[in-house]
Amino acid sequence: MLTTRFVDGAPNWVDVGTPDIDGATSFYGSLFGWRFQSAGSESGGYGFFQLDGRTAAGGMQTTPEQGPPSWSVYFQSPDAQATAKAVEQARGTVLMPPMDVMGEGHMAVLADKAGVPFGVWQPARIKGVDVAGDPGSLRWIELYTQDVPAAAAFYHAVFGWETSALPFPGGTYTCVNPAGTEAEGMFGGLVPLAGDPTEAGSGAYWLPYFEVTDTDATVSLAQELGGTVRMPATDLPDVGRIAKLADPYGARFAVIRSAPQTTTS
């Protein structure tokens, strides 16, 4: 389960790059209740999406040269330099070398063997997002990839991730968790592109899921706000009700109303 009790290798940050930060703020503010707070004049326009005073995500205005509008996922690293070196050794790419971010922490932007970008955050004053798993915050992430075993091997080499196969309608689902955390540490999954009709025509990428209280209402509201429905609200047994969306600028994300957690005695 994704929480703010971050451990090395787990997601600890997520942000959106958009051509219109004011428009994105309006969209996500209406959809999730977020408010945008600037990180200051020296931050290059970067800021924090706040949910009831807690940071749920980050965002900034980007140019076409910086890539298409998209959400990015960051993973906790105890040493961003060492993680960047591990990525190169695993035949990935360093897109942006590790750098200090105003004393708040160190970040780097990397890519796996398939060219999928992701970030790492080495915490200092900012440990990560302040809220996860609550409505309006990050709940789960998925990597859509052409080669699940190769992706699993890459991220195991870089972060030590462990995988497990869960029965799923039509086959199995590959879950991932940080080393040594087992089931309680699961935060995401690896999904074959060819097996998902919604994603089959796209390239490999990381997709963040945000928790909501009502998936259908969120889908309707997203459409009213100018967003796009990529996959309509769908029930997944023992998982929840999910939908895949894109904001008005094309950044892809998903929402989920998680199924109630059951406990065994």
C-alpha positions, 0 to 999 in steps of 0.5 A: 500500500502506498503511504507517506511512510516512505522507504527507499525505492517507493514512490515519494513524489509525483508532478505534472508538466503542462503548457498552462499551469493556470489552466491545470490548476483550475482543472485539478482544483475542481477535480481533486480540491487542490490549490496551487502554491508557488515554490518561490520566484527562484523555482522557475515556476514550480509549485505544489498542489495542496490538499487541505494544506498538505502537498499532494503533488507538484507541477510546473509550466513546460515548453514543447521542447521539454516534452509533451504534457505528462505526469512524472513519478519519482522514487525515493533514493538514499543517494541520487548519484549512486542511483543514476550510476545504477541506472547506467549500469542497467543500460538505462539513461540519465536524462537529467543528472542529480542536482541539489534543489535549493537544499530541499533534496536532490533529484534526477530524471532517468529512463529505463532500458525501454526509454521510459522516464522516471525521477528519483528524489533524495529527501532532505527538508522535503521528504516527499508528498504529505498525503497518499492514499486519501481522496485526492492523492496518489494511490497506485502507479502502473508501468505500461511496458512492452516487456514486463520481465525486462522491466522487472529486472531493470528496476530490481537492479536499480531499486531492489524491487520485488515482484509477485503475481496476483490472479487477475481476470484473464491472467495474472497481474505483476505487483511490485514492492520495495525490497523486504516489504512484501505485500504491505509494501505494494505500490504498483504494477507492471502491465504489458502494453499489448494486453490493454486495449486502452494502452496498446497504441501508446508507448511505454510510460508510468501512469499514476492513480489518484484516489477518489470518493466516486469514480463515476462522478469524477469521470463526469466532472473531468469531462465537464472540465475539458478532460478526456475519458480514455477508459470509462469507469470499470469495476475490478473485483477486490481492487475498486472502480477505476477510470483512465483520464487525460487532462485538457492538455493531454497529461494522462492519469487514472482515478480509483475508488478503492475497494474496502480492505478486508482483514483476516483473523 
